[in-house]
Amino acid sequence: MTCRIVPVDLNVCIVLLCTTDLICASLIIGNKEKQEAYNGKALVRKLAIDDLFWKDDIGAWYDMSLDESKAKTDFYPSNIFPLFANCTNLDFRQPSMAQKVLNYVKKCGVCDYPGGIPTSLMNSGEQWDFPNAWSPLVYLFLESVAKLPFPEAQHLVNTAISKWIASNMSALRDHGHMFEK
């Protein structure tokens, strides 16, 4: 039941959109006190994202199940979204930290699929699961990988982009139209 899940991506959006917008608005109107307060709230949420979701031994952030009181260790592109949004206080400029995420991405094998980064690795028959890919998730996942300071990460991104474009072009050529997923 998804209402009993604390999701990584929603918390990233809260930091990225809500808190960041409030910081910018406070800056624009010249309210330094509110700007500092919202900066503090963003820092607290980033710390919470790392504390609650980050699994150092795996190299990813996982959604939390309230029913099981533990991480849901299934693959979703959002497992690395804190990178693209800078919603982490962990230092991924350090090669050892960045390598953990790169190892996670490689171990999942999600860059190996010809159709793009799948929305999950569960083959449930639902449109939001394997083998389907959804362009916003693909984009955010690849932006996250691109933040890793390794040529191998950039190569994975470039290869995945080429596969995504080729897959979409093939669908257009074969069916005469594009697909949502």
Contacts in CASP RR format, 6 or more apart in sequence:
PFRMAT RR
TARGET T0000
AUTHOR 0000-0000-0000
METHOD contacts of the structure
MODEL  1
MTCRIVPVDLNVCIVLLCTTDLICASLIIGNKEKQEAYNGKALVRKLAID
DLFWKDDIGAWYDMSLDESKAKTDFYPSNIFPLFANCTNLDFRQPSMAQK
VLNYVKKCGVCDYPGGIPTSLMNSGEQWDFPNAWSPLVYLFLESVAKLPF
PEAQHLVNTAISKWIASNMSALRDHGHMFEK
1 67 0 8 1.000
4 65 0 8 1.000
4 66 0 8 1.000
4 67 0 8 1.000
5 63 0 8 1.000
5 64 0 8 1.000
5 65 0 8 1.000
5 66 0 8 1.000
5 72 0 8 1.000
6 52 0 8 1.000
6 63 0 8 1.000
6 64 0 8 1.000
6 66 0 8 1.000
7 63 0 8 1.000
7 78 0 8 1.000
8 49 0 8 1.000
8 53 0 8 1.000
8 61 0 8 1.000
8 62 0 8 1.000
8 63 0 8 1.000
8 76 0 8 1.000
8 78 0 8 1.000
8 79 0 8 1.000
8 81 0 8 1.000
8 82 0 8 1.000
9 76 0 8 1.000
9 78 0 8 1.000
9 81 0 8 1.000
11 45 0 8 1.000
11 48 0 8 1.000
11 49 0 8 1.000
11 53 0 8 1.000
11 87 0 8 1.000
12 49 0 8 1.000
12 78 0 8 1.000
12 81 0 8 1.000
12 82 0 8 1.000
12 85 0 8 1.000
12 87 0 8 1.000
14 45 0 8 1.000
15 42 0 8 1.000
15 45 0 8 1.000
15 46 0 8 1.000
15 49 0 8 1.000
15 85 0 8 1.000
15 87 0 8 1.000
16 85 0 8 1.000
16 87 0 8 1.000
19 38 0 8 1.000
19 41 0 8 1.000
19 42 0 8 1.000
19 45 0 8 1.000
20 42 0 8 1.000
22 34 0 8 1.000
22 38 0 8 1.000
23 35 0 8 1.000
23 38 0 8 1.000
23 39 0 8 1.000
23 42 0 8 1.000
26 32 0 8 1.000
26 34 0 8 1.000
26 35 0 8 1.000
26 38 0 8 1.000
27 35 0 8 1.000
43 89 0 8 1.000
45 87 0 8 1.000
46 87 0 8 1.000
46 88 0 8 1.000
46 89 0 8 1.000
47 89 0 8 1.000
49 61 0 8 1.000
49 82 0 8 1.000
49 87 0 8 1.000
49 88 0 8 1.000
50 61 0 8 1.000
50 82 0 8 1.000
50 88 0 8 1.000
50 89 0 8 1.000
50 90 0 8 1.000
52 64 0 8 1.000
53 61 0 8 1.000
53 62 0 8 1.000
53 63 0 8 1.000
53 64 0 8 1.000
53 71 0 8 1.000
53 82 0 8 1.000
54 60 0 8 1.000
54 61 0 8 1.000
54 82 0 8 1.000
54 88 0 8 1.000
54 90 0 8 1.000
55 61 0 8 1.000
55 62 0 8 1.000
55 71 0 8 1.000
55 73 0 8 1.000
56 100 0 8 1.000
58 73 0 8 1.000
58 100 0 8 1.000
58 104 0 8 1.000
59 100 0 8 1.000
59 101 0 8 1.000
59 103 0 8 1.000
59 104 0 8 1.000
60 79 0 8 1.000
60 80 0 8 1.000
60 101 0 8 1.000
60 104 0 8 1.000
61 78 0 8 1.000
61 79 0 8 1.000
61 80 0 8 1.000
61 81 0 8 1.000
61 82 0 8 1.000
61 88 0 8 1.000
62 71 0 8 1.000
62 72 0 8 1.000
62 73 0 8 1.000
62 79 0 8 1.000
63 71 0 8 1.000
63 72 0 8 1.000
63 76 0 8 1.000
63 78 0 8 1.000
64 70 0 8 1.000
64 71 0 8 1.000
64 72 0 8 1.000
65 71 0 8 1.000
65 72 0 8 1.000
74 120 0 8 1.000
74 121 0 8 1.000
74 122 0 8 1.000
75 108 0 8 1.000
75 110 0 8 1.000
75 118 0 8 1.000
75 120 0 8 1.000
75 121 0 8 1.000
76 119 0 8 1.000
76 120 0 8 1.000
76 137 0 8 1.000
77 110 0 8 1.000
77 117 0 8 1.000
77 119 0 8 1.000
77 137 0 8 1.000
77 138 0 8 1.000
77 140 0 8 1.000
77 141 0 8 1.000
78 137 0 8 1.000
78 140 0 8 1.000
78 141 0 8 1.000
79 104 0 8 1.000
80 101 0 8 1.000
80 104 0 8 1.000
80 105 0 8 1.000
80 141 0 8 1.000
80 144 0 8 1.000
80 145 0 8 1.000
81 87 0 8 1.000
81 140 0 8 1.000
81 141 0 8 1.000
81 144 0 8 1.000
82 88 0 8 1.000
82 144 0 8 1.000
83 92 0 8 1.000
83 101 0 8 1.000
83 143 0 8 1.000
83 144 0 8 1.000
83 145 0 8 1.000
83 147 0 8 1.000
83 148 0 8 1.000
84 140 0 8 1.000
84 143 0 8 1.000
84 144 0 8 1.000
84 146 0 8 1.000
84 147 0 8 1.000
90 97 0 8 1.000
91 97 0 8 1.000
92 98 0 8 1.000
92 101 0 8 1.000
92 147 0 8 1.000
92 148 0 8 1.000
92 149 0 8 1.000
93 149 0 8 1.000
95 149 0 8 1.000
95 150 0 8 1.000
98 148 0 8 1.000
98 149 0 8 1.000
98 150 0 8 1.000
98 153 0 8 1.000
99 150 0 8 1.000
101 144 0 8 1.000
101 145 0 8 1.000
101 148 0 8 1.000
102 145 0 8 1.000
102 148 0 8 1.000
102 150 0 8 1.000
102 152 0 8 1.000
102 153 0 8 1.000
102 156 0 8 1.000
105 111 0 8 1.000
105 145 0 8 1.000
105 153 0 8 1.000
105 156 0 8 1.000
106 156 0 8 1.000
108 121 0 8 1.000
110 116 0 8 1.000
110 117 0 8 1.000
110 118 0 8 1.000
110 121 0 8 1.000
110 141 0 8 1.000
111 117 0 8 1.000
111 156 0 8 1.000
111 159 0 8 1.000
111 160 0 8 1.000
113 131 0 8 1.000
113 133 0 8 1.000
113 163 0 8 1.000
114 163 0 8 1.000
114 166 0 8 1.000
114 167 0 8 1.000
115 131 0 8 1.000
115 133 0 8 1.000
115 163 0 8 1.000
115 164 0 8 1.000
115 167 0 8 1.000
116 133 0 8 1.000
116 138 0 8 1.000
116 160 0 8 1.000
116 163 0 8 1.000
116 164 0 8 1.000
116 167 0 8 1.000
117 133 0 8 1.000
117 137 0 8 1.000
117 138 0 8 1.000
117 141 0 8 1.000
117 142 0 8 1.000
117 160 0 8 1.000
117 164 0 8 1.000
118 129 0 8 1.000
118 130 0 8 1.000
118 131 0 8 1.000
118 132 0 8 1.000
118 133 0 8 1.000
119 128 0 8 1.000
119 129 0 8 1.000
119 130 0 8 1.000
119 132 0 8 1.000
119 133 0 8 1.000
119 134 0 8 1.000
119 137 0 8 1.000
119 181 0 8 1.000
120 128 0 8 1.000
120 129 0 8 1.000
120 130 0 8 1.000
121 130 0 8 1.000
122 129 0 8 1.000
122 130 0 8 1.000
123 129 0 8 1.000
123 130 0 8 1.000
123 131 0 8 1.000
124 130 0 8 1.000
127 181 0 8 1.000
128 134 0 8 1.000
128 181 0 8 1.000
132 181 0 8 1.000
133 164 0 8 1.000
133 167 0 8 1.000
133 181 0 8 1.000
134 180 0 8 1.000
134 181 0 8 1.000
135 164 0 8 1.000
138 160 0 8 1.000
138 164 0 8 1.000
142 157 0 8 1.000
142 160 0 8 1.000
142 161 0 8 1.000
145 153 0 8 1.000
145 156 0 8 1.000
145 157 0 8 1.000
145 160 0 8 1.000
146 153 0 8 1.000
146 154 0 8 1.000
146 157 0 8 1.000
168 178 0 8 1.000
171 177 0 8 1.000
171 178 0 8 1.000
171 179 0 8 1.000
172 178 0 8 1.000
END
